[in-house]
Amino acid sequence: VKRFFCLRTFNYLRIPMRYLWYKALLRMAAFVSVASAIRMDRIDVQELSGAAEDGLINLSSARFETTLSCGRMATCATCLVSSSAYGGFGCQWCADNGGYCRSPWDVTAFGRSTNCSTDAGQCSRSEEPQILAGMAPQTWFLNTSEVKVSMGGYDRSHQDGHVDPRAPGIHTFTLGNKVKFLQSGKDVFLQFLKDLQEAREGDRFLGALWGFGPEYLPLSLWEGPSKNETVTIKDAVSGAIARGVKARFLLYRNLVEMKRKGKEAVSRDFQRSIADAARRSPSESGQQSLAVVDGRAPGVLGSIHQKFWFTQAGNTLKAAVGGIDIMDRRWDTVDHRLGGKLAALDLECSKFTPFPEQVCGWLDRQVHIEGPAAADIGNSFVQRWNSQVPMDLEGSLALQLGAHWTNKETTDVDDNPPAEPAVTTQESKDGLENPTGAAIQILRTYPCGYHILSSGPLQKEQFAPNGEVSYLKAIVKAIGLSTRFIYIEDQFAMYVAEVFEALAKTLERGLQQLVVVYNLNSPVSTAGCTESQRDLLQPLIDAYPDKVHVFVRRDETYIHAKMVLVDDIWVSIGSANFGRRSFTSDAEIGVAIVDGETAISADSVSVAKFAWDVRVRAWGEVSGIAVEEIRRSEVAEAIAMMERPTSKLRRIIEMPKLAPLDPRGTTTCELSDTDGRCPGGA
């Protein structure tokens, strides 16, 4: 009898054990296939570029999480449209203890609550009081205490002598800035060229970019001395150095991107050009020009994702920050006339996208700043430049493999450069009055600590020893203050718990509209992050179908933007995608802007002029609807126009999802979209 029952038990267990072994093998196969695809260049060039840029496969500090469980639903409405991650049973909303969501099979909750049901009638508009933010920037921005919390207790505005005497402080926010929306790659390339051309002897130009070059890439076809010449990156930078401008660059080292078009060689070629121009410069200032290849990223495929430059021309401080690198394939116009087709089909686009297999169709955002906020961006460069963390680990296995994979220069490790002095400006104090111009807050991400690109000991940045998550905190705060609408343009739109909770609760409080534009197919889809995108948006779509509008482009124009706009008042533009990596681990930088100049919108409400103009122009661009028609329309009317069959946008009602046995959601995606915060950190 004992033998009979033991055999029966074993046979019952054999099926689930076989399933688990099968699933484990599938996971391993998926991981190997994606890694091999990257190694063998089998991934589309566009996807490889994005995958490299956003570090999709990082094995360090991984969090293993399945699709959304009932317990992660933040509101009654999102709870009751969701199902348990295991078994697919509908979630229940429990009204006691402030309200929470649970699975009907949550054995830990048995006996704890009897006031739980799936009746949607119990869901009502939140009674949580809505803060009326108005137009005051100090209401929208993180305050000094909140910034300090985002840095694990360190005050970034008073770091001189506190962390490192060479680490200048960054203001909580500044007032009286001039801002200019750079809507396309063409706008960015021309502004980069203009800022370089306006710099003179004794001025400095500082640039930190994820991707840069090749140096023969044009910045403009029409801005030469005779207005009909091609001006390349090398021409512009070398010319500035010859005039006595000190030009310094931090160029991010990315082992995967090196394989594509030999990017390490591209960086080294530019580095040699800078060194040659510095030797030839008659000015002592120009002779201090230098480019450094920076490998101080979190993990082998982590990313230094920042894209910005700073110019100090006399007493004028200028900077630009956003999602666009000065590199191949980033150039495009607002009409996106090729829409993701081969660049060779267009004479102008083919000049800026020089490799035959590349396509033209890149939608991205940048903002140009003049004023005290530019000093904060400049000092963000100074902090990285003066960091004592080594540029990489010389002789490491990762670099040796990289050299075998790409070229021998991959093993080269730059010395830490001579110090760069801090950018000084007239002190900007937080105040109740907003002068003419824009208020700007710098948003950043730095990890708690990290192993540099090629491993080695754990490193901590002197200016952010506990990391920084002000980028995430600022977006969550702005979402919580919204009442009319939220507009998100994002490359990936992946799940982040704090962002999801903020969106769900704001909708429950009565937010009128949420509009999201993202990529249906992107590198994160290849890496299996489809479920993460679905986790962020599908519960919101299901719970609020009349309020939540998720769009993708009908053509192949690639959405690379990282922009959030709230109530035509607060807007953020920068380098961080929606995902744990960008908000907690990879080095990111952006700005939040509240314009002091106001206007009355078509909705007959007072708005910040800059945010309103950005929203109108962006909606016209993504949808193909005339900008003035958008400007004359109320928000709800403009959204309805974007849903027309003639629009360049297509609305998504059902987010894509992985097949039931597809293991990629718990391998390549969740191993890569890591959380870089300190244990128990903010």
N, C-alpha and C positions, 0 to 999 in steps of 0.2 A: 504493500500500500504506500509506504514512504517513497519507494522508487517511482511508483506511478505518478504521485503528486509532484515529485521533483522534476520528472521529465515534462509533465504538462506545464509546470511553471517555466521551465527553460524554454519550451516551444513558444509560449506567450511572449517571453522576453526577447526571443530571437528576432521578431519583426521590428520592434523599435530599435534594437541594437543595430540591425542591418541598416535601418534608415539613418541612424546617427553616423554610422561609418560612411554611408553613401554621401550624406550631407557634408561631412568633414572632407572627403575626397573632392567633392564639388568646390568647396571653398578653396582648397589648395590649388585646384585646377584653374579657378577664376583668377586667383592672385598671380599664378605663374603666367597665365595667358596675357593679363594686362601688362605685367612687367616685361614679358617677351615682346609684346606689341610695341611698347615704348623703345625697348632695346633694338628691335629690328626695323624701326620706322614704319610699322604697319598701321599706326594710328594716323588719321588725317593730320596734315600739317597744322591746321587751325587748332585741332584738339590737342596736339602735342604741345603747341605753344602755350595754350591756356593751362594744360596739365602741369607743365614745367613751372609756369608762372605762379601757380597757386599750390604747388607742392602736394600732389594728390596721394602720394604713397609714402607716408612717414611711419615707421614702425615704433617710434618712441612715444611713451606716455599715451598709448591708445586707450580709448574707452569703448567697451563692448556694450552696445545697446541695440535692442531690437526695434521694430517699428513701434509707434506710440502706444503706450499702455493707457488704460483708463485713468490711472492715477496721475498722468501727466496732463490731463485736460483741465484747463484753468477756469472754465465757466460752465454754467448749467447747459447753455445752448451747445457748446462744442462737445460737452460730455455726451449728450443724448443723441448726437449724430454719429458717435464713434462706437467702435467695437473693441473688445479685448484683443490684445495682441496674440493671445493663445486661445484658439477655439472659435473666435469670431463672434462671441456673444455680446449683445448690446450692453453698453455701460449704464450704470445707474448713478443718479445724482442724489446725494444725501444732504438734507437741508440743515442738519445740526452741525455744531462746531464751525460755524461760518460758511458751511457748504463745501463739499468735496466730491470728487468723482471716484467710483470704484467699479471693479468687475463684479458681476454677480457671483463669481466663483472665488472671490477673495476670501480665503478661509481665515486670514488674520483679522477680518472685519466682523466675523460672526459674533453676535452678542454685543458688539460695540455700538451698532446703530440699527434701528428698525425703521427709521424715517427716510428710506431710500426707495426710489421708483424710477421708471422710465417714462413717466408722464410729462410731456413737454409743457403742460399747463402750469407746472410749478415754476417754470422759467419766466422771469420778468426782468424788466430793465433794472440794472444795478442801482441800489440806493446809496452807493458810495458817492460822496459829494464831488462834483466836477470843479476843478480849479480853473478859474477864468484867467488865463495867462495874459491876455492883452497883448501889447506890443513891446513891453519892456524886456530888453535882452537878459537882464539879471534874473528874470523869472524863467526864461527858456533854457539858459545855459546852466551847466554844473557850477555850483558855487565852490569856494575854496575848500570847504570841508569835504564836499563830494569828490572833488578832484583828488584830494589827499587820500580818501578811501579807495579810489580807483588805483592808487599807487601803493597800496598796502601800508599806508601810514606816512609816506614821504611827501613833503610839500614841494612840488616842482617849481613853484614861483620863487622859492628862496633856497636855492641849492648852493650858492657860493659859500664855500667853507663848511657846508653841511654834509655833503657827500664827497665832492671832489672840487678843489678850487678851480679846476679847468672846466667844470660843468656849469654853464650859464643857466640862469633861471628862465622859465617859460611862464608868461602871465596867465592868470586865470582866464581873462579875456581882455580884449583891447577895443577902444572906441575910435571913431573918426577915420575909418579906412575907406579907400576907394576900391571898388570891386568891378570886375569885368568877366562876364560869362564867356568862356571859350567852348563853343558848342561842338566843334568837330576837330579832327586831326589836323586839317588845314589851318584852322585858327591857332592851334597850339604850336605847330611848326613855325608859323609866321611870327608869333609872339616871342618864341625862343630866339629867333633870329633878330628881332627888333631889340630885345633886351641886351643881347650880345653887342649889337652895333652901336647902341647908345652908351656903352661903358667906355671909359677913357682911362688914361694913365692914373694909377693909384687906386682905381676902383677894383672891386672883386666880384667874381661870378662863381657861385657854388652850386653844383648839381649832384643829386643822388637819384639814381634810376635803376629800375629792375632790368630793363633792356635798353641798349644804346647802340646805334649805328646800323650798318657799317658806316665808316667815316665818309665814304663817297656818296652816302644817301643825301639827296637834295633836301634843303629846308624850304627852298622856293625856286621856281623856274623864272621868276619875273622881278626879283628884287636886287639884282646885281647893280654895279655902278652905272651901267647904261640902261638899266631897267629891262633888259631882255636877256640876262645871263642866268645860268644856273648857279646857285650858291649852295655848296655842300656843307655838311657838318664840319669837316676838316677846314674848309675855307673860313667859315665863320669864327670858329674857336681859335685857329692859328692867327687869324687877322686881329682878333681882340688881344691876344697875348703880345703880338708885335706892337700894338699900341700902348702896352704897359699895363694891361689888365691882368690881375692875378686870377687865373681860372683853375679851380680844383674840383675834381669829380670823384665820387664814390660809385663804382660800377659793380653791381652785384654778380657774384660768381654762382652759376647754376649748372650743375653737372649734366642734367638732362638737356637743357637748352644749348649747351655746348655742342652736343651731337648735331643739332639742327643748324645747318649752315656754318658750323665751326665757330660758334659764338665766342669761345675763349680766344681764338685767333683774332676775332673782330675787336674784342676788348684790348688785347695786347697791341694790335696795330694802332688803335687810338691812343693808347698809353705812350707808345713810342713817338707818335706825332706830337703829343703834348710836350714830351721831354725835348724833342728836337726844336719845337717852337720856343720853349723856355730858354734853351741854350742860345738861340739866335736873338732873343729879345734884347733890345738896348736898355730896357728899364729893369731896375732891381725888382720892382713889383712883378713884372711879367716873368722874371726868372724864377719866381717862387711857384709857378704853375705846376700842377702835378695831378695825375690820375692814378687811383689806387683800385685794385681789384679786391673786393670785400667778400670774404667767405664766412662772415660771422652770422650764419643763419642757424636756426634751431633744427638740427638733425641733417641727415644726408640730403633729403629733399625738402627741407624747410625753406622758407623764403624770406628774403629782405625785400618786401613788396612795395616799398615807398617810391613815389614818383614825384619829384619836386625840384625846383631850382630857385635860387635867390640871387639878386643883384643889388649891390650897393654902389650906386652911381652918384658920386658927390654926397649930398645930404639926402638923396632920394633912395628909399628902400622899396624894392619890388620883389615879388615872389609869385610863383605859380605852383599849384598843387592839384592833383586829381588822379585819373586813372590811365592817362596816356603817356607812354614812353616815347622818346625820340628815337624811333627805330623803324625798321621795315614793317610794312603791312598796317601800320597805325594811321596812315594818312587816308583821309576820306573827306567828302563834303557833306553838307546837311541833306542833300537830296538823295545820297546813296544810289546814284544812278545805275551802278552795276549790280547792287543788291546781292553781293556774295558770288558773283561770277568772276571768271579769270580776269586778272588785272590787265593782261595783254590785250583785251578787247578795247581798252581805252588808253590813248596815248599819254595823257597826263597821269593817270593812276599808275600806269606801268613804270613811270619814272620813279615814283615813290615806293613802289612795291616791286623790287627789281628781280625777284627770283621767279622763273617761268611758271612754277606750279602754284604760286600764291594767288589768292583771290582778293577782290576789292569790295569791302562792305563792312565797315567798322564803326559802330555807334558808341561814343564815349564822351566823357565830360572832364573839364578842367576849369579852374577859376584863377584869374590873375588878380593880384592884390598889390596895392600901394599904400604904405602906411605902417603903423607900429606892429600890426600882425605879421608883416613880412619879416620883421626882426625875430619874432618867435620861430618862424619857419627857418630863418637863417641859423638861429641858435640850435635848432633841432639837428641841422647838419653839423654844427660845431661839436655838439655832444657826441655824435657818432664818430666824427673824424678824430677827436681827442681821446676816444675810448682806449683803455689799456688792454682790452681783450685782444689777443693775437688775431691777425687776419685769417689764419688757418693753421693747420697742424702739418708742418713740413715733413715730408717723407711718409705720410700716412698711406694706408692701403687704399683708401677711397681715391686719393689723388693719383696713385699709381695705376689703379684701374681706369680712372678717367683719362690718363695719358694714353693708355692702350686703346681706349675707346675713341678718343678724339685726336689730340695731338700732344706732343711732348711738353708744350708750354703749360699744360694743365698742372704739372707738378710744381710750377713756380709759386712761391708764397711771398707776397709783398711784406716789407717791414712796415711797422706802424709809422705813419708819417709825422713830420714835425708839427707842432701844435698850431692850431688856427685860433686867432683871438676871437673873443665873443663879439657879437653884434650889439652895439649899444644904441639906445634911442631914448627919447624923453619918456619918463615913466607914465604909463597909462593906468589910471586907477579906476576900479569899479565905481560907478556912480549911478544916481537915480536919473540923471538927465542924459539923453542920447543925442549927441551933437550931430550935425549934418555928416552923413557918411554911415558906414556899416560897422556894427559890432561883430567881432570875430573871436571865436574860441578855437584853439588848436586841439584836435582829437588825435589820440595816438594809441597804438597797441605795442606792447613789448612783453615777452614772456617772463615768467618768474625767474627762470634760469634756464640755461640751455647748453648743450654740447655743440661746439661749432661744427661747421659743415662736415669735417672729417673726424668727428668724435673728439676724444681727449677729455680732460677734466671738465666738470660742470663750471660754467661761466655765469657771472652776473654783471650787468652793466652798472657802472658807478652811478649813472644818473637815474637809473630805475632798478634798484637792487631787488625790489619785490615785484617787478614788472609794472605794467600799466594797462588798464582796460577802460580808459576814459572814452574811447570811441564807442564801445558797447554801451557804457553808462549814459552817454549823451543821447544816443538814439532811443534808448528805452525811456529816458525822461521826456523827450520830445513827443514820442508816441503817446505817453500817458497824459500829456497836456492837450492833445488834439481834440477838436470838437466837430469840425466840418469835414475834412478829408485828409488822407495820407496818400502820397504818391511815392512808390518805390521803383526805381530802375536798378536792376541788379543782374549781374552776369549769372549767378548760380541760385540765389534765393533758397538757401538750405536752412534746415531747422536749427534754431538756437533757442534754448528753453526760455530765457529771459525775454527775447523778442516775441516769441509766440504768446507767452502769457500777457505781455503788454498789449499786443494787438487784440487778443481775445477780450480782455477786460475793457479796453477802450471801445470796442464794438458793443459790448454789453451795456456800457454807460450811455450809448447813443450816438457814436460816431456815424456820420451820414454815409461816407464813401471811403472804400479802400481800393486803390488801383495799383496793380503790380504788373510790370513789364519785365520779362526775363527770357532766357533761352530755353526752348524746348529740348534742343540737342546741344550738349556742351561737353567739355572734358569730364565733368562730374557724372554725366550719364554713363560714359564709358567706364568710369570707376565704380559704378554701382550706387551712386548717391541719389538715384531717382526717388527712393523711399524717403530720404531726408527732405527733399523738396516737397514731396507729397505730405509729409508730416507737418510742415510749416503751413501749407496753404489749404489742403483739402478740408480739414475740419472747419476752417473759416468759411470756405465756399459753401459747404453743406449747411452750416448753421445760419449764415446770413447771405443767402443767394441773391438778394436784391441790393446788397451793399458791397459785396466783394467782387471785384472785376479783375480777373487775371488774364493777361494778354501775351501773345507771342507774335513775332513778325511773320507775315505770309511768305516773304522772300527769305534769302539766306544771309541778310545783313546780320552781323554778329553783335549782340548786345554785350558790351564790355563795361558799361557804365556802373558806377557805384554812387548813386545819388538817392537821397531821401528828402522829401519836401512835405511840410506839414502846414495846413491851413493858410497857404500863401504868406507865411510869416517866417518860419524857420526852415533853412535848407542846409543839408550837409553834402559836400562833394569831396571825394578823396579816393583812397586806394583800396579800402577794405570791402570785400565781398561779404554777403550774409553767410556766415558759417563760423564754427567755433575757431578754426585756424585764424581767420582774419581778425576776430574779435578778442582772442586771448593768447595767441602764440606768435604768429608771424609779425615782423616789424611793419607797421602800417602808419600812415599819416593822412589826415584830412582836416577840413575846417567846417565849423558850423557858423552860419551867417544869419544875422537879423539886421535888416537894412533900416537905417533911421529915416529914410525917405518913404513916405506912405502914399497910397493912392486908393481910389474907390474902384473895386472890381465890378464885373458884370453882375455879381451876386449882391451888389449894393452894400458891401461890407468894407471896412478899412483893412488894407493889406499892406505888407512890406513890398515896395515897388520891385526890388531885385528878385525876390522869391516869386512874385506873380509873373514877372517877365520871363524868368527861367521856366516856370511851369508851362506858360502859354507856348513858348518856343519849342520846348521839349515835346509837348503833346502834338504840336503841328508836325514836328519832324518824325516822330515814331509812327504817326497815323497817316501822314500824307495829306492831311486836311490843312487848308490855308490858315496861316497863323492868325490873321486878323479875324477870321471866322471863329476861331477858338477864343480869341480875346473878347469878342462881343457876346460870347455865350456864358451862361451860368455853368458851374462845375458839372451838375447833373446832365445838362444839355450837351456839354462837350464830351462827356463819357458816352452818352447815347450815340453821338456822331462817330466815335471811335469804334463802335460796334457795327457800323454800317457794312454791308458787303463790299463797298468800294474802298473801305479803309485798308491800309497796309497792315493792320493788326487783326488777329483772329482771337476770339475769346475762348478760354479753356474752362470748361465746366467740370471735367473729370481729369484730374492729374494723372499722368502715367504712373505705372507701378511695375515692380519686378514680378516675374513669374514666381509661383509658390516655392519652387526649389532652387531658385537662383540665389546663390550664396553671397553675391557681391556686396549686398547691403551691410553684411557684418564682417567683411574682409577688407576689400580695397577702400571702401568709403570710410567706415568707422575706424579703421586703422590709421587713416590719413587725416580726417577732420578732427584733430586732437585739441585738447584743452590745455593751455599753457599756464594757467593760473597756479599760484602757490596753493598747497593744500589748505583748505579752509579760507581761501582768499576771497576778495570781493567779486 
